[in-house]
Amino acid sequence: METKHSNKNDSKILIFSLGVLLLVIAAILIIKPFNKKVAEQNAPLKVKSTQSATIISSSSTVVVDDTSIVDNTGDPEWVKVNSKGGGNRFTDLSTEEMTIYKAHSPQVLKTLTSTHPSLQVLSDVMAKYPDALIMNASGFNMETGNITGFQINNGKLLTNWGENKRAYEAFVINKDGSLTTYDSTTPADEVLTNGAAQSYSFGKILIKDGVVAEDDGSVDWMIHSFIGNDENNNIYVMISKTSTGYDKIMATVADFKLTNFVLMDGGGSSQMGLQGQIILPSQDDREVGDYIVLN
């Protein structure tokens, strides 16, 4: 009788052990795909170079380098931008929500030459360049007057990445007239080595190399100025009305096939003039520290 009782206990132990083993195997099969799914969700976004179908994210990572900085770049110099194809020098593409001008093969001048510039109203700049298309560009500290962002003029560095707020992204015109954008993951030395003549910096890159950035909530979408270029190297300057919004802005520029599109200063700073006439005045007749001048 004792032998039979022992056999029964052995059978129960064996069944119990098999049950535990099956539970462990089932748990492994369930947890493994779950962990894989979580890993895939947390993996960095892979950006493909497709037209507007992919989303890019802006970076606030700031590289550190020892590129020499100047206090003054000297008198601003013109850079010739050669556009492909034909077209008028200036073309009005404005809509109800946005003031938009395209410049074909313009010469471009950046008015900012020092970190603490003499602020100017639009009418003063138009008096100096009566035949030009002019728009405000980089931002500035309204308390100190110091310029904001990553700033280059005449191929010389005025302010580096991370030296002040909103210094993470820039629209760049190279000495050979090519147009591009950079963010603060690229050292200033590399930007200059690549031929940068002028940079305009304040806000966010919305399109880079034809790839559209997501609306990450970092922009208030009040009245804002923008600089961009298309695949034919035409330059676009634009100002949106208050609360036009990301979706409307991006829908408006979609037909232009922009290669790069960067948000600049806004609010009362936004203002534009053409050939001596104010197209869009500042809301408060504001003096600003940097204008882009296209002639």
Residue pairs with C-beta under 8 A, 6 or more apart in sequence:
45 55
45 57
47 54
47 55
47 56
47 211
48 54
48 211
49 209
49 210
49 211
50 210
50 211
51 210
51 211
51 257
52 207
52 210
52 211
52 212
52 254
54 211
54 212
55 211
55 212
55 213
55 214
56 205
56 208
56 211
56 212
56 213
56 214
57 213
57 214
57 216
58 168
58 169
58 183
58 204
58 205
58 213
58 216
58 218
59 168
59 183
59 184
59 185
60 168
60 184
61 184
61 185
62 161
62 162
62 167
62 168
62 184
63 161
63 184
63 185
63 186
63 187
64 162
65 160
65 187
65 188
65 189
67 157
67 160
67 187
67 188
67 189
67 192
68 157
69 157
69 158
69 159
69 160
70 156
70 157
70 158
71 114
71 115
72 113
72 114
73 113
73 114
73 153
73 154
73 156
73 158
74 113
74 154
74 156
75 113
76 109
76 110
76 111
76 112
76 113
76 153
76 154
77 109
77 154
77 197
78 107
78 108
78 109
78 295
79 107
79 108
79 109
79 173
79 174
79 175
79 177
79 197
79 198
80 105
80 107
80 108
80 177
81 103
81 105
81 106
81 107
81 108
81 173
81 177
81 179
81 233
81 235
82 105
82 177
82 233
83 104
83 105
83 232
83 233
83 234
83 235
84 232
84 233
85 232
86 104
87 102
87 104
87 234
88 104
89 103
89 104
89 105
89 106
90 101
90 102
90 103
90 104
90 133
90 274
90 294
91 101
91 102
91 104
92 100
92 101
93 100
93 101
93 102
93 236
93 256
94 100
94 101
95 252
97 240
97 241
97 244
97 248
97 249
97 252
98 238
98 239
98 240
98 241
98 244
98 249
98 252
99 238
99 239
99 272
99 279
99 280
100 236
100 237
100 238
100 252
100 253
101 133
101 236
101 237
101 238
101 272
101 274
101 279
102 230
102 234
102 235
102 236
102 256
103 133
103 234
103 235
103 236
103 237
103 294
104 234
106 133
106 235
106 294
106 295
107 294
107 295
108 173
108 198
108 235
108 292
108 293
108 294
108 295
109 129
109 292
109 293
109 295
110 137
110 153
110 173
110 198
110 200
110 290
110 291
110 292
110 293
111 117
111 120
111 125
111 290
111 291
111 292
111 293
112 137
112 138
112 147
112 151
112 153
112 158
112 289
112 290
113 153
113 154
113 158
114 147
114 158
115 146
115 147
115 151
115 158
115 159
116 144
116 145
116 146
116 147
117 140
117 145
117 147
117 289
117 290
119 140
119 145
119 287
119 288
119 289
120 287
120 288
120 289
120 291
121 282
121 285
121 286
121 287
122 134
122 136
122 271
122 272
122 273
122 278
122 281
122 282
122 291
123 273
123 278
125 134
125 273
125 291
125 293
126 132
126 134
126 273
126 276
126 278
129 293
129 295
130 275
130 276
131 275
131 276
131 295
132 274
132 275
132 293
132 294
132 295
133 237
133 272
133 273
133 274
133 275
133 293
133 294
133 295
134 272
134 273
134 274
134 291
134 292
134 293
134 294
135 225
135 227
135 237
135 239
135 264
135 271
135 272
135 273
135 291
135 292
136 225
136 264
136 265
136 269
136 270
136 271
136 272
136 282
136 288
136 290
136 291
137 200
137 202
137 225
137 227
137 264
137 265
137 290
137 291
137 292
138 147
138 148
138 149
138 151
138 200
138 201
138 202
138 264
138 265
138 289
138 290
139 147
139 148
139 149
139 166
139 202
139 203
139 264
139 265
139 269
140 146
140 147
140 148
140 265
140 288
140 289
140 290
141 147
141 148
141 164
145 289
146 164
147 158
147 159
147 164
147 289
147 290
148 164
148 165
148 166
148 167
148 201
148 202
149 159
149 164
149 166
149 167
149 170
149 199
149 200
149 201
149 202
150 159
150 160
150 161
150 167
150 168
150 169
150 170
150 182
150 184
150 188
150 199
150 201
151 157
151 158
151 159
151 199
151 201
151 290
152 158
152 172
152 191
152 192
152 196
152 197
152 198
152 199
153 197
153 198
153 199
154 197
154 198
155 175
155 192
155 196
155 197
157 188
157 192
159 167
160 167
160 188
161 167
161 168
161 184
161 188
162 168
162 184
166 201
166 202
166 203
167 184
167 201
168 183
168 184
169 181
169 182
169 183
169 184
169 201
169 203
169 204
169 205
169 262
170 181
170 182
170 183
170 199
170 200
170 201
170 262
171 179
171 180
171 181
171 199
171 200
171 201
171 227
171 228
171 260
171 262
172 179
172 180
172 181
172 182
172 191
172 196
172 198
172 199
172 200
173 179
173 196
173 197
173 198
173 199
174 180
174 194
174 195
174 196
174 197
175 195
175 196
175 197
176 195
177 233
178 195
178 233
179 229
179 233
179 235
179 259
179 260
180 194
180 260
181 205
181 208
181 260
181 262
182 191
182 199
183 205
191 199
200 227
200 262
200 264
200 290
200 292
202 263
202 264
202 265
203 219
203 224
203 262
203 263
203 264
203 265
203 266
204 213
204 218
204 219
204 262
204 263
205 213
205 260
205 261
205 262
205 263
206 212
206 213
206 226
206 249
206 250
206 261
206 262
206 263
207 213
207 228
207 253
207 258
207 259
207 260
207 261
208 260
209 259
209 260
210 231
210 257
210 258
210 259
212 250
215 246
215 247
219 246
219 263
220 266
221 240
221 243
221 244
221 245
221 246
221 249
222 242
222 243
222 266
222 267
223 239
223 240
223 241
223 242
223 266
223 267
223 270
223 283
224 239
224 240
224 263
224 264
224 265
224 266
224 270
225 237
225 238
225 239
225 263
225 264
225 265
225 266
225 269
225 270
225 272
226 236
226 237
226 238
226 239
226 240
226 249
226 261
226 262
226 263
226 264
227 235
227 236
227 237
227 238
227 261
227 262
227 264
227 292
228 235
228 236
228 238
228 253
228 256
228 258
228 259
228 260
228 261
228 262
229 235
229 236
229 258
229 259
229 260
230 236
230 256
230 257
230 258
230 259
231 257
231 259
235 294
236 253
236 256
236 258
236 261
237 272
237 292
237 294
238 253
239 270
239 271
239 272
239 280
240 249
253 261
265 288
267 283
268 282
268 283
268 284
268 286
269 282
269 286
269 288
270 280
270 282
270 283
271 278
271 280
271 281
271 282
271 286
271 288
272 278
272 279
272 280
273 279
